[in-house]
C-alpha cells in the first residue's frame, strides 16, 4: 500500500497528515514508512543536515521507517534550492530510495513538496514524481475561502496526468463554523470533481505539541482510513 501525499498549497499540514497516517497504520499492525524525496528548509543537527518533516514523523512513532534523498537548506521549491546550493538532482536516485523503503514496509507514504506544480528539477514537477512512482495521490486542502478553486485545479492536473486519486482531506476545519464558504466547500469539491472527500480534520491550535495518541485518535475518527488505503480493517473506532 503506497500513497503520495500532496497539497493544494504549501504549509497546509501535509506533514501532520502524512506522519499521522503512518502512525495510524503502525498502530493497526502495519509496518509503515515515510519517504521524503526532497526536503527544502533542511536544518542542521549535530553538524549534519536533517529533515524537520521526518523528525516530526519520528516524534509521532519512533518505529516508522523514514528516508530522504535530497536535503536542501533553502526553504524554496526543490529546484530553486538545488540551483542555489549547486546540487545536481537525479530522479533515478529518488526512484531507487523509494523502492528500498517500500520493500521494507507494508505501507509507504511519500510526502511531496508543496503542490503538484512545484518544480522538483529543471524539467520536472512534483506531479511527475508521483507519476514516476506510479502510486495513488492523496490531496490535502485548506478549509478556507479559495479551497474549491485550488483543490479542483489540483484534481484536474492529476487527472490530466492519469494519476489515481485516493481522495481529498480537508485539514484544519474550524469547529462550529458559520462561514458559508467553508461549510459548502467539501460537498462542492466532491460534486464538481467526482473525487471523494475522505476526511475532514478539525482545526487544532498546535499540532506541534499534540500527543501521538491524540493525533491517531483524531485521524481514525475523522478520516476514512479504509478508503484511502483500500483495505478492510475490522475496527476503526479507538476510544
Secondary structure as GFF3:
##gff-version 3
##sequence-region A 1 239
A	DSSP	beta_strand	2	7	.	.	.	ID=ss1
A	DSSP	alpha_helix	14	27	.	.	.	ID=ss2
A	DSSP	beta_strand	32	40	.	.	.	ID=ss3
A	DSSP	beta_strand	43	45	.	.	.	ID=ss4
A	DSSP	beta_strand	48	50	.	.	.	ID=ss5
A	DSSP	alpha_helix	52	60	.	.	.	ID=ss6
A	DSSP	beta_strand	65	72	.	.	.	ID=ss7
A	DSSP	alpha_helix	78	84	.	.	.	ID=ss8
A	DSSP	alpha_helix	91	102	.	.	.	ID=ss9
A	DSSP	beta_strand	107	115	.	.	.	ID=ss10
A	DSSP	alpha_helix	126	133	.	.	.	ID=ss11
A	DSSP	beta_strand	136	142	.	.	.	ID=ss12
A	DSSP	alpha_helix	147	160	.	.	.	ID=ss13
A	DSSP	beta_strand	165	173	.	.	.	ID=ss14
A	DSSP	alpha_helix	180	193	.	.	.	ID=ss15
A	DSSP	beta_strand	197	202	.	.	.	ID=ss16
A	DSSP	alpha_helix	212	222	.	.	.	ID=ss17
A	DSSP	alpha_helix	225	229	.	.	.	ID=ss18
###
